[in-house]
Amino acid sequence: MRLVFALANNDDLFRLCSERAPMRSISCARNWRSEYYALEMLLKQFASVRISWREALLRALSVQQWLDGMKMNLAPVVHAYAQLDANQAAAFDTELLALGQRHNTAPDGTMFARAKYHEFYCRNKRKA
């Protein structure tokens, strides 16, 4: 079984989301960045666990398109926006766009960023 967790450089994103809408799973997501914590949790359920660091290359036509994708697909972002009124959402847009731009390395107006994450390979326990 292959599990993928925790974009490692999302601390700022998780922090911004939790400031708007405290969510227990956001703080939990930070814990999964620790290999020790991940092993401790996963070895309770699996016979063996192997961890690899991987790198995702995030691409979008613009930072705005990246944000639109986050607003539709990343649970902490979706949850945070659900708690905001229109004015708060517009202010949050501005903060997240600035965050995306800080990580953007594309020189041509598109979005390109690198994000490290853990990939866990877990082997099920044999049934007795």
Buried (B, 14 or more C-beta within 10 A) or exposed (E): EEBEBBBBEBEBBBEBBBEBBEBEEBEEBBEBBEEEEBBEBBEEEBEEBEBEEEEEEBEBEBBBBBBEBBBEEBEBBBBBBEBBEEEEBEEBBEBBBEBBEEBBEEEEEBBBBEBBBBBBEBEEEEEE
